[in-house]
Every structure is written in structure tokens, then in C-alpha cells.
Amino acid sequence: MSEIWRYLETNADDVLTALVQHIWLALIPVAIAFVLALPLGALVHRYVPARHIALTAGSVIYTVPSLALLLLLPGLLGTSVLDPINVVIALTLYSLALLVRTTADGLDAVDTTVLQAATAMGYRPVRRWFTVQLPLAMPVVLTGLRVATVANVSMVSIAALIGIGGLGQLFTRGFQLGFYLPPIIIGLVLSVTLAVIADVLIVAIQRGLTPWARAGAR
Amino acid sequence: MSLDYLLDAANWSLTSPDGFPQRILEHLGYTVLALAIAAVIAFPIGLLIGHTGRGALIAINLGNAGRALPTLGVLMLALGLVGIGLVPVTIALVVLAIPPILATTYAGIQSVADATVDAARGVGMTEAQIAWRVEVPIALPIIIGGLRNASLQVVSTATIAAYVGLGGLGRYLFDGLATLQYDQVVAGAIVIAVLAVAIDLALAGAQRLLVSPGVDGRGAGNRPSTVRPEPQPEPAG
């Protein structure tokens, strides 16, 4: 235990840098995927052929291992193997595959009578989409966002195997020092803590965005 | 991208210790071992929790915590604790595979309609019979879905075995990276992806064989009431 504190004291800067890099590398892809998933999910919700294409593309992306994808992207994009952009693109693809699906599921789950009522009250399609349909779909969409976020936080570590930053570097450091446990344990604790904090934050956002869920709770 | 390494016949020699056939077998070995151990641990627990409804909250939270664990970190921790070899790699992959199997087994068993379970009890089946002959067959599509998720993650993550000196398809990734032979990296990545798809298809085939036609809607009666959506996949490790 004291060894862990000593390691933290002497390497505070390194650990902090790794943590900050980890946060960026994990959360930027989720944010990009979330923004892209809303229109794509709406498209998939609306057009049946788009649904087949999106679901097939999603399952194909999932079968490509992350480490393999990280190493293939530079060849496809012409980027350097060490460029963090590869990590961002790879994780965006995984997150997108999940979020398009959950967004469409969420929109599917909205009661059509509610939408008809909104139309009858004079809501135009765009306003109806943003003020009625999307808010009602949010619980399902945000559940997908939670899964994608937690998965990303744990997946970024893999990037350390090919020399990109993040908490995974603490694991490879421990490995290089002959399985020296302090950096490994610090990396594990920080990574899990980060995932839990991100998860709790999204739950809080969900509670804020869906006040009717609490009002109706029995 | 160069496919030279992948298409070089010398690399497909059956006898070469560094050829694709040998590496694929090693990779499959790590994967199947880890999946089998994870299933032996997670399936009975999921069955028990789903059947009795007790301990669900603990299981779900443990499962979620397990998902947040970076496998690379678990591997390094296991290596530090038990030393180098197959054991720490297997531990890391088992930890990775347990949450999806446990969660879907529990969810599948729990989703069996109460009326169906009551009917089984009503015709005099014992609790064990209800679990094995009613709940498991009906939940099987969901349970196998969880196994498919787990297998995708394990196949892709088994590459890290090569990072700590074992074999498997990860060898091509790390060796190619170390020697800057990019065509070797490309070959490894493609073979791993193809292997992942092949295993997923094999399990999908097993699902078709094992799941009763009455459950997945292929039966003559075609009652859709028992057909349930497959669980959502999760990103590969």
C-alpha cells in the first residue's frame, strides 16, 4: 500500500497526464458518435432499408478486434501508427454502431398516439421531433450512451500496446518494470473510477432530462 | 496496404510453428479455454439468480463493474500475482467473458413469462425441472446471444497473450509492429477479424440447432409471443 503512495508521489505528473489523455481519448469518440447517432438513428427509425444496412454494418464493425482496427486504420487512412486520431476514429466507429441502434430503438419505443396528439395540437414535424419525440426516446438513447461510455473507458487502455497514451501506459510500465504492481493497480483503480463517474454523470443527466419519469414513479 | 504476408503460401504451412494454422489453433485454444471456464462459472449463477430472483442487484452491479475493468490491467495484475504463463492470460480473459454471460443468462431466465413458469409448476414439475426443461430452453436464444458477445470480445482480446510472450494471432501484430513489417500486421489483423466472424457464425449455427423451433418462431404454430429480441452486442475488447 505504501509502495503505491510512493509511486504516486514520485510519478504524479505522469499519472495525471495519462489520466487526462485517457479521458480525452475515451470521451471524444462518445461525443462525436452521440451527435452523429441522432440523425442516423432517426433515419434508421424511419426507413426500413436503412435499418438493415445500419444493423449489418454495426455487427460487422463489432467483429473487428480493437487492436486489429487500431493497426489497420493507419494503412487505410495514411496516418501514422502512433497518431491518437486512429484511437478516436476506432472508438467512434464502435460507439456509433451501438448508439445508432439504441437511438432507433428509443425512437421506435415512443408511443405513436402521443405523436398524433402533438400533431393534432399543431406541432410542426421539426418541433415535434425535438420537443416530443426525442425527449421521450432519451431514456433508451442514454442507456446506450452509458454502455458505450463504459466500454470506451476500458477499451482505451489497449492503445498503450501500440504506444499511444492513456492509463494503459501504466500497465505497460508495470510490465516493463517486471510486473511491478503499483502502477498496474493505480491504472486499474483510476480506470474503473473514471468509468463509474462517467456512468453516474450520465444517469444524473438522464434524471435531469426526464423529470416526468420521477413524477410518475410509484 | 500490402497483403503479401497474408498471401504468402509459406506462411500457411501446417508444420511451421510460426505459420497461420498453428497460430490460429493457439488462438482458438486460449479463446475456448477462457469461454468454457467463464461459462462454467457464470451460467449456474445466472440460472440461480434468474430462477429465484434473489441477488439480482449484486449480480448486475458486479457485472457492470467487470465491464469497466480494462483487460490489459487485469492481465498485468494477474501476471504480477501468479507469474508468467497461460494462467494469467486465462484469468484475464475469463474476467472479460463472465459479465456478458452472467448478465444475459440472468436476463434470459428472468424474461420467461410468469404464466409459463406457473403452468409448469401447475402440471407438477419440480423447481429443477422448471429451470432445466422450461426456463433454459425458452431463454436459450438470449443465453447464446450472450455467449456470442463474450466470444467476440475474447477472440479479439486474446491477442494480448502475444504481448506477454505467448503465441496466438497477436504474434503477427506485435512482431510486425516491432520489426516495422506492416504487411505482417495487416495479415494478423485480417485473420483475427475473419476468425471472429467464423466463431460468431458457428455459434449462430449452434443456436439454430439447439433452440427449439417452438421458441424462435420457426415452428408450425409460429406463436411470436415467446420470441424475444437478441441482446445488444457490445464493442469488441
Chai-1 contact restraints between the chains, C-beta under 6 A:
chainA,res_idxA,chainB,res_idxB,connection_type,confidence,min_distance_angstrom,max_distance_angstrom,comment,restraint_id
A,Y62,B,P233,contact,1.0,0.0,6.0,A-B,restraint_1
A,Y62,B,A236,contact,1.0,0.0,6.0,A-B,restraint_2
A,T63,B,A196,contact,1.0,0.0,6.0,A-B,restraint_3
A,T63,B,V197,contact,1.0,0.0,6.0,A-B,restraint_4
A,V64,B,A193,contact,1.0,0.0,6.0,A-B,restraint_5
A,P65,B,S156,contact,1.0,0.0,6.0,A-B,restraint_6
A,P65,B,I192,contact,1.0,0.0,6.0,A-B,restraint_7
A,P65,B,A236,contact,1.0,0.0,6.0,A-B,restraint_8
A,S66,B,A236,contact,1.0,0.0,6.0,A-B,restraint_9
A,L67,B,T159,contact,1.0,0.0,6.0,A-B,restraint_10
A,A68,B,A189,contact,1.0,0.0,6.0,A-B,restraint_11
A,A68,B,I192,contact,1.0,0.0,6.0,A-B,restraint_12
A,A68,B,A193,contact,1.0,0.0,6.0,A-B,restraint_13
A,L71,B,L173,contact,1.0,0.0,6.0,A-B,restraint_14
A,L71,B,V185,contact,1.0,0.0,6.0,A-B,restraint_15
A,L71,B,A189,contact,1.0,0.0,6.0,A-B,restraint_16
A,L72,B,A189,contact,1.0,0.0,6.0,A-B,restraint_17
A,G75,B,M1,contact,1.0,0.0,6.0,A-B,restraint_18
A,Y94,B,P235,contact,1.0,0.0,6.0,A-B,restraint_19
A,V150,B,R67,contact,1.0,0.0,6.0,A-B,restraint_20
A,V150,B,A68,contact,1.0,0.0,6.0,A-B,restraint_21
A,A151,B,E234,contact,1.0,0.0,6.0,A-B,restraint_22
A,A151,B,P235,contact,1.0,0.0,6.0,A-B,restraint_23
A,S154,B,A68,contact,1.0,0.0,6.0,A-B,restraint_24
A,S154,B,P70,contact,1.0,0.0,6.0,A-B,restraint_25
A,S157,B,P70,contact,1.0,0.0,6.0,A-B,restraint_26
A,S157,B,L72,contact,1.0,0.0,6.0,A-B,restraint_27
A,L161,B,Y163,contact,1.0,0.0,6.0,A-B,restraint_28
A,G168,B,L72,contact,1.0,0.0,6.0,A-B,restraint_29
A,F171,B,L72,contact,1.0,0.0,6.0,A-B,restraint_30
A,F171,B,G73,contact,1.0,0.0,6.0,A-B,restraint_31
A,F171,B,M76,contact,1.0,0.0,6.0,A-B,restraint_32
A,G174,B,M76,contact,1.0,0.0,6.0,A-B,restraint_33
A,F175,B,M76,contact,1.0,0.0,6.0,A-B,restraint_34
A,F179,B,L79,contact,1.0,0.0,6.0,A-B,restraint_35
A,F179,B,G80,contact,1.0,0.0,6.0,A-B,restraint_36
A,L181,B,G80,contact,1.0,0.0,6.0,A-B,restraint_37
A,I184,B,M76,contact,1.0,0.0,6.0,A-B,restraint_38
A,I184,B,L77,contact,1.0,0.0,6.0,A-B,restraint_39
A,G187,B,G73,contact,1.0,0.0,6.0,A-B,restraint_40
A,L188,B,G73,contact,1.0,0.0,6.0,A-B,restraint_41
A,S191,B,P70,contact,1.0,0.0,6.0,A-B,restraint_42
A,V192,B,A68,contact,1.0,0.0,6.0,A-B,restraint_43
A,A195,B,A68,contact,1.0,0.0,6.0,A-B,restraint_44
